[in-house]
Structure formats: C-alpha cells, structure tokens
Amino acid sequence: MKNLEVADLLDKLGSLVEANGEDRFKVIAYHRAATSVRNMDEDVEEIWKAGKLEEIKFVGSGIAKKIDEYLGTGRLRLMDTLQAKIPTGVPELTKVQGVGPRTAYKLSHDLGITNVEELRKALVEGRLNDEFGETVRASMLTGIEKLKSYERRMLLPEAEGVFERVRRYYADNGVVVGMAGSLRRGKSTVGDLDVLSSDKRAIGLLGALPGVAQRLESGPRRASVKLVEGAQVDVRVFEKNEYGAALVYFTGSKDHNIALRNIALDKGMTLNEYRLARKTGERIAGSTEEEVYAKLGLEFVPPELRENRGEIEAAVEKRLPNLVRADQLKGDLQMHSTWSDGSEELRSMAASAKERGYEYIGITDHSVSVRVANGLTMERFRKQWKDVDRLNEELKPFRILKSVELEIKADGTLDFEDEFLKEFDMVAVSLHQSFNQSGEKITGRILRALSDPEVNLLCHPTNRLIGRREGNPIDLKKVIAAARDNGKMLEIDGQPDRLDLDDVWAKRAIEAGVTLSIDSDAHSTGGLDNVDYGVLVARRAWVESKNVLNTRGLNEVLKTVS
C-alpha cells in the first residue's frame, strides 16, 4: 500500500505551498486530503487504478490529478517547481517543532541557515537573538533535541511490525523467538529490538533476514544487524533453563533489574541473565520468569510495570494492580466519520465496532471552528443525528452516542453554547488551535472548559504528537485537580503518535480519583485497533478496569455522562 507515501506527499505539498505564501485554503486542502488518504483502509493505488480517486473524501479533481501523476510517473512536476522556488534548507528545518514553513523560509533565505545543526549553532551563539524572542528560541532548541532523540526511535506500530517480520522469518525456518526490551514493556517509542531464542540456529539465520543493510556482530550467543529502515535487531540465544532469567533481564528496565538484583543479594543469592543462584553457584531458578519472581518472594510483575516506580514494593506486599485488558472495553468514546475528517461512513464505523463486541461508541466528529477537519455546524450535527437515530434503530441494542469533539477556542470559549450541548449524549472537549499561547493561558482555557456543566471528557490533554510536536506546556496538576473537582474524565488517546495522557500522568490522574477513558481516536475502521496502544499506556499507568469509563456497560456510561 502507498497510502502513507501519498499522504506524506500531499502534506509536503501543503507545507511547500505555505512556505511560498500561497492561499491558506489551498494549504488546508492539501492537508485535509493527506489526512483522508492516510486514514483509509483501502489501498490508494487500487483506487487509482480503478479511476476513482475523486471518490476519496477531500480529494477533488486538482488533487486527484496530482496523485495520478505521482502514481503514474513516480514524480510530481509541481513538487519540483515549488522546491525550486524555496531555499534547499526549508524541508529539513520544518522537521523541528516550532519551525513552521514560513519561519524555515526566513531562516534559510534571509539568514542563510540551511540545516538543523546550523540552526542549533546560531541559537547557541546568540546570532538569532534579534530575530526571535527568548521563548521562541528556547522552543527551537527543545525541538532540535527532541528531533535528534526521536529520529533514532520507532513508534509502537512500526516496532511491532519489524518484530513481527522477524518472528515470521524465524517461524518459516522452524525457529521460535520471543520479544524483549522496551517493546515488550509497551513504551511509546522503541530503539533497538531485543529478540530472544533458545534455538542456536537463530544466530546463523539472522544475517539472511530480508531487509538487512548491515551485519554488525555475530558470535556464539549474540548476533546484531541493521535493517534498511534504520532499526537495529539484536538476537540472543540461551539454554532453555536460562530463558526465563534472560527474559527478565532483557525486558528490563535497567532500574527494575537493579532492584531485583538487590533483593537477590539481600537473600544471599545472585541474579543475572542466566540464572538466579545461591552464592555457592547452585541454580535456584531461571527457566521461566514466574519462577524467578516467585523464588525472590515477589508476585509476578507484568512487563508494562517494570520501571522501578513502586512495583517492587507492591510485589513484595502482594498488592500489584489487576491491570486493565483490551477485552474489558465495552465501547470506544472517541472516533470520527466522514461527517468531519474521518475516511469511513458512520454506518461502517458502527458496524465494525459492533463486530468487535462493543455495546456502544461515541462518534465525536469535530465542531465548526476546526476547519481543517471539516468541523460541523449545529445544523450539520442535527442532520447527522438523523442518521444516528436510523442506525441505532437498526443496530439495537448497540448504541451510537450523539457526541462531539468540541473545540476550546483561543479565548477559552467553546464552539457551542450549553443550550445546544444539552442535546448531545456526551460532550468531549479538546484544543487544535493557538498552541503558541503561554502554558498558563492554555491551562486556563482547559480549566474553563472543565468547569462547564455540559462537558464530560477532555481528549488528548497535552496535544502531543510524538516525534513531531511536544505537548502543550500545560499545568497537568491543575488539570487533574479540575477534572476531579468537576467530575470530568480524562482520555488516554490510543493513536500511536499521541498516547496522551502518557503513563506517568495517567497514573497520577487515577491516584487523584479521576476516571479515564481509553479511546482509539479512529478515523477509519482499521483505526479502531488503536485502543490496544491506549490499553498499553493504561497498563503502564497501573490502571485497573474500575478506573476506566468505557469498561462499563451502556446504562452506567449514560448515567455517568448525563
């Protein structure tokens, strides 16, 4: 599928058009079309071959012609023209959070800065002090550091995809391998992939893995390669009676392992990647993880909790949480349809959710001021509700909640008045504009929204996009307190580049008594799977089913949001 490739092309066109100072509506059109193509489950190349590009939402004849040219020739003349009109450094500079296309144009054209390293030096040396304010300069420096960090890491789906490719390759050769490292712990980004096996053939086979760009190391117990996409894969082999100890060790985290080794020492034992043993060398455990934890006098610690954030003490006292599971979710309270920026019809989203065993969903299409997402007016919402009523009658007892992702505007007011909001089953709020405001001002906007009696849920609270945009500098302590005091809920958004709230703040939220909602933020039926990543965040945050709104049945949910 070339969906991501075409979507990235359209996004790049939008940025180039903006950098050249063209009409903002043209910029919005490219980004809308990019989002639509990116969210599709269908293969854009197959749609192109069928001559049906204009049936894709937000793809009009002009954009369809550009996609046709690109898929037919592998190039786009407009892209070449636009790139020729702007300085060569603009595309690289726009990768830095806080540097938009026009700022990048100024940096490159007017100030002669053509790459990220030159920008960093200019900022550090003070050469941009007269051009940009202190806050903007600090934001650029932070963005540069984040870019360097994230360029070496993968989002969860990408890392899972690489591991699954490795696993299938080995399975085809009769070898069983297991996942370890930060991927097994469910971290939001993953560096190198750690793969374990008890089959010695795994070492020799790694070099022939399809997609290997460089062989880094090969020994009796360890082999490492670099893949063409940049990921490093480390394969280690252990005896069967060592495998459990190895899985503990290489799953990590480092701090969790240190705490385990200290417990072993206190008990007169030693723990390493091969075994738990007495100081005399006598093996005590090592075949399974469960055996290792049990011999240390601990409850088994789920991989997601292994960060040395209190799990050791809880395991000693046998009070680890009963972590929430994806199969406990009875609904999904944030998703989008073609009414706003989704790529599939309301019926399709509802039918797919029902097939998953859900009792209900919330269709939270955007409100009117989010123009780039085709936000709905009051009149359009009322038209949508007629479709919702028909589908609810057809699909009952399954229920589509009449919901909205309501915009918190720059001045802190909401897109709609309370009188209209009373007509919704559920009201979620979020921010998609004026991110350049101070943290204090953005926090104030959120607090004002959470005090509104008709608001139920705050979506993706910090608005981060992992690797692309740092979260808004809001005071999350105040936001959590406001949610608690006003009886509102906070969301863990399962989109892999959001995962917002993160695990640290989600844990603080439930400790404060705030109820969470774990949602997909799906824009297509395939996106419904995003909840699995939201559940991973929740498990890392010690969340149990009792802490989550959408583990509850329909009647209880309606009672909670009424």
Phi, psi and omega in degrees: 000141180249020182302311182294322180297315180291319179299317178297323177299314181293321177298318179296320176300316179301317180293320179293320176299317179296318181297332179272005174076022181280174185307132184295335178291330175290321177300312180300320182299316180295316182292323176298313181296321178299314179299319181297314180293319181297326185274352183290144170274332178288153179280118182300329180292323178291322177296320177298314180298328179277358179071031186240029182302323183288353174278348176286133182302135178072007176255098177274187185297321181296312180290324178301319180296323180291318177297319179300315180297317183293313181290333180278328186241344184083001180221169178219116184299322180299321178299315179299319181296313181295319180295327178290336183275345181244155179301149186297336184280348187301309182303319180290319183295328181289350174290341181278125177301133181097354178246100177278175183303319183288323176295319179298321178299314180298314181301316186279310185286313187273327188248358173074021179264119189246355178208172186295321181294321176296323177295317180300314181296318180298321178292313182296322182279355177081012183286350179251010184298328180275347183266327185224149178290167184299318181296317180295318180296318179295321179296320179297316180298318177297318179299322179295316180296319179296320180299315180299320180293310187285337179295342180261006186230159181248148169289161185307311182299323179295315179295319177298320180296319178295315180298318181296324177296317178295315182299315181296320179300312180294319179300321178297338179256014175076022182243134178262130176233159180232157181273141174222197174070197185292336176296317179293330178281352177077028179293154187292333173228154185229136176269251178285153176265128177256120183236132182242152176207157172252015180249117185296342179293342183301328182293307183293330182285336189300322184297336180265006177300128178303137178093008178283127178263330184206134174266118187266323186199146174207118180222187183298327185240350184217140172221147180222141175223159172250129180273164183299330180279001175102347182285141175260135178243122177250122178249129179235144183241136180225158173292159182299325180280001176252346194300319181296316178297320178296320180296320175299311186296312187274348169286324179074202000286174178303314182295322177296317181295320178299317179297320178295317180296324178294321177297317179300315179298318179298335181262009180076030182231170173234146180229127173218193184286355182253330186188162162257124187220159171287163181296342176285349182101353180292125180292135177251318183203166177162343183291320181228156175297318182302321179295318180297311181296319182297317181291339175274359180080026185243150164297152174296128181263117178303145183307323184297337183267357190278068181234006184056050176245036179107355183290330180294311179299319179294324179291325176297318184270006178057046180229032175294148182290154172272091193296143179299148178238154180299326182286357176270349180287131180254000179188177182221122192254011170215115174199169188228154180236182179293352174298328174240253186251013174284164182251003178228154184292159177307314181301316181297316180297315182294314182297319180294319178296320179295320178297331178285353181095008179289152174269338186198161170219158169250117174272105187253064177294152188291154177271174201301326187281352177273076188295323181297338179256016178059045184303148187270142169278174176301319181297319180291324176299319181294326175292319178300320183297331177295320175295319179299315180299317180296316181292321179297323177293320182287323188259001185303145014276000174303145187226130169266119178279134176285104190230175181206142165264095191274129183282133170269110187285173186301329181268005178091352177279165180259160182298328183233153177282159183302327182300321177282323182297333178299338183279347178277153171286323182211140180239117173254146180239156177197173178239136174225016184211160176057047178287349181279358176291163178293157177303323180296318182290317179296319176301318179299322178299316181294316181299321178296317180295319182291343177274351180287128184296340182268353181273138181247324193216140173257118181275151179021076193305322184265348181063028178287152168233107191302125180086348182238323183214123175293150178298155176302144184280057183274160178273093185292334175298317179291322180295316179297317179297319180294319178298316179297311186291333181258004179067034180259166180248154176244150186257145159257108181277123185278358176303127188302335178266005174250292184043060193224116010296153173277178186294323182296312183282331175295322177295318179294326180295312182290329176294332177276354179093016180272137175277141180252160170235130179255113189232162182274331191053038184290141173245006176201169180296325177298330181290347177300335179293347179303335181301333180299323178286324174298321178295322177301315177301314181298318179295320176295338181266010178069023185281135175252166183301328181295341180273358191241124181301313188274018163268358183263157180291168185303312184299320180291323177296314180298321179295320182294320185267359182286000000 
